[in-house]
Amino acid sequence: MKAFLKGRQFRSRQQQHLQLNDAMFHTGHKRPITRRDFIAQGMIAGGGAVMSGGVMGMLSNSAFGLSQDLEDLKFDCGIKKRLGFEGKVPFMCFDLAGGANIAGSNVLVGQQGGQLDFLSTAGYSKLGLPANMLPGSSETNFVNTDLGLAFHSDSAFLRGILSKVSPSTAANINGAVIPARSENDTGNNPHNPMYAIHQAGGEGALVDLIGSVSSTSGGNSMAPAAMINPAVRPTKVDRSSDATGLVDLGKLVKTLSQEEVVNVMEAVAYLSDKKLANTRMPTGSSDEVAIKALVKCGYVKSAALAEDYGDPADLDPEKDGLIKGTAGIFSDADFDADREYKKTAAVMKLVVNGFAGAGTVTMGGFDYHTGDRSTGERRDFRAGECMGASLEYAARRSKPLMLYVFSDGSVSSNGMADESMEGRGKGQWTGDNQSTAAAFMLVYSPKGKPELMGGTDDEKLRHQQIGFMDANASVITSATPAANNVNLLVETVALNYMALNGEIGQFKDTFPNHGLGSEALRDSLVAFESIV
């Protein structure tokens, strides 16, 4: 630079006539040092000229031969390819906060012989069913098995589900119920199975766990303390913007095309990896390896996100015609009118498509012992709609889905009927009652109706109801390990999840300290054969 300036600066004492783009060589300014000096004196062009198409070409895959290198880096960092990722059966759970009614008026729960080993008239009265609506009546039939699992035919859950699923979807659904006590009206029940599902292999291509509540479990109820893994704490998702916000590529996507964004991020990842390989960290050899891997994989993940999720619409339930719109599961009017639909849509979009491994939808207001029946019926129906929407979306995407429904405690009736139109002549809910509690699962498979375990019809019925009640509608707490221990109820759900994935034989290694007893007892707690 010195020789260059010296040779040009004093070539003539006469005034120089410069052309439009000539650099200014004269003694009126100091020797250029900074970027501002060089730009001011016309020795380099402005930034706009620097970031031209030529630079974008320099950052392309071909410039560095990145294609193979980046794929190797992705593999090293354990990053799953979106289109090639085949995870476990998608898993969603509905946490009905407040102590919802599940047994009897919604899902039938019977005595030791199964769902159709009917309870007494007094028992059904406690579960909110009057004498003229008994499922075991010889004069009327109040049993519906359209979903495999036996529901009361006037169940609000069932009516809501059937309003959203097509007959062909319903034909490929089966379910099981688990009578199990839990504390009333408290989030302290360790009901939530999300961490157990992750421990059993439930992973997503983008994020492992999501939940509609910003809590450790992702829902209202807690997760078993021994299963909590802070590294996979659920990400809060309860609206479309939460779903699309899982991928933030900043202003690049507003300035460049997706292909150009990918090229930039791949180049950064590649150059960073080469730089790290020649960098010595001051923290010692053991930390050095971990720090380098963390930094490297951060850049690689950014490149992978740009490549797989550069279009935010891919994650947006409101842009998915199968979910919202004229041909959608939810109409535009319904979707915009009720936040519960939006919440469910965001979670099911991510879970069913494998972006998340498991998700919790928390719905509130199920502490509905308000001295009427209509309040509970309306809320149960809406919950059923959300359950049905999730199952129907799985069917439309040709994906399997395990849906699990639970609540903190339950309710009972004194037998007095609510004769209002929405009360439907059923018993009013008048108080909490943990002895009437239950949880249930519904499983959809695009391959056909999931098969129950058992070689005979009687055995299948006992696998469809895991545990039982006495004739007066109280859970028999000795029937299963889960019947009086919510932690073991979570283990039972995880066991069934692994069975659906064909991995029941790996349960004892995955949960070495489980409390489900011997192998024979464990197998009696499994509802379905594998669906994979």
PyMOL commands that set and color helices and strands:
alter all, ss='L'
color gray80, all
select helices_A, chain A and resi 2-9+35-40+47-50+53-58+61-64+66-76+121-126+131-133+156-162+167-170+194-199+225-227+230-232+240-244+252-255+258-277+285-308+312-315+317-319+332-337+339-352+374-396+434-436+457-464+481-484+486-500+504-510+519-524
alter helices_A, ss='H'
color red, helices_A
select strands_A, chain A and resi 91-96+143-144+151-152+173-179+207-211+235-236+356-363+401-407+411-418+426-432+438-444
alter strands_A, ss='S'
color yellow, strands_A
deselect
rebuild
show_as cartoon
